[in-house]
Amino acid sequence: MVLVFTILSMVSVVYISVASANYLNYYPSLGSIDQQISSVVYRRDAVSNQTSIVSHIIVDNPTDYSGFTVKLFDLKIHFSSSVSSSNTTLFTIYPLTGSQSINKPLPPHSQMSGDVLVIPPPEQAAQLADFNATNYPLIAHCSLTVDVSTFLDPVTGFVLYDSEQAVQLA
């Protein structure tokens, strides 16, 4: 009986030590999560004439903390000409929007990625096609919000990581 108690006590000590070490990494790791948009691709289907914009997003956890879960990517995009002398923009006031539910864990020292598909309504798709034809190449100005879940969600809600990035439209 004493042997069982001793073994259970040792297992409990190890578990508490590991959990405490992970918890101590929580607050310092919050400021280290990084997100970026690696590409924004414009597609127009020749058959259906449907326009879509696909943005590839990468989220990086360079820390030792193991309790992050990426829940959602939320993206807003407007466009400008990449010609420096041109100030023309499109969808600045009412940007194109898209979101993608992810719900994947973000382990320590790892990256995860996903795509956000934006399908503009026909009127905006026509405006984008015309703008692209007259101002090519375009720069996509992206506002990205990544929702990250932690053990404190019931108290504080998701941790939101916001970034702005300009990417050449491919």
Buried (B, 14 or more C-beta within 10 A) or exposed (E): EEEEEEEEEEEEEEEEEEEEEBEEBBEEBBEEBBBBBEBBBBEEEEEEEEBBBBBBBBBBBEBBBBBBBBBBBBBBBBBBBBEEEEEEBBBEEEBBBBBBEBEBBBEBEEEBBBEBEBBBEEEBBEBBBEBBEEBEEBBBBBBBBBBBBBEEEEEEEBBEBEBEBEBEBE
